[in-house]
Amino acid sequence: DGLVLLESLRDLPREETQGSCTGGEWNKDYVWFTRDEAAGFVPSDPMRGTSHQVPARLVERLATCHFIDNGRNLTEPFGPEDMEVAELTSTVEACDGSVVHIRLEGRTRVSKSGVWPVNGEVDNDSPSGQVRGVEVEILGRATYNLSTQEFDSFEMVAIGTRWGGTQWNDRTNDLAGGPIGFAFRIADRRPIDRMAPYAMSWGSYW
């Protein structure tokens, strides 16, 4: 009975070469918030003009588990220690009876440095020093029904830059980075739209 979002992500257009790939590679995932967590996106006193900061744990979940560079192939999520910026403000734009219209604005930045391979099995036995990260600006709109305590709509985009690579995400020739975009909307109710978030396979998600 929580909030399930469908996430779509893709490389955004750019002029410079993108290695062996053609550009525009994409992927999708699902985002889970419990019912109580979903209410955290709405100011506790939802009157027009009121704002509040979305709880840090929710913004950090987006940043570390969903703003990740797996457009070409799979990569691992970031960890809490990789968080540098996690800001998301929710502002009430209008109230229509029990329906609250909110605007979301924020930004996140995660960055990780260390030693790991970036070329599949080729350098598996000879990892080298690497840095990877993602930085985005966030903008969204949503409508929340106070009577049902559910979102009637939720649309959000995050646009920014990614850099670096991991062993299996096919960035070997594209480590300098480039633009990337993420889009979110409420998922349908088909069985396929109840798949667990990818980051769950790597351990802690909640």
PyMOL commands that set and color helices and strands:
alter all, ss='L'
color gray80, all
select helices_A, chain A and resi 35-39+56-66+80-82+191-194+198-202
alter helices_A, ss='H'
color red, helices_A
select strands_A, chain A and resi 3-11+26-33+51-53+83-96+99-116+128-145+150-163+178-186
alter strands_A, ss='S'
color yellow, strands_A
deselect
rebuild
show_as cartoon
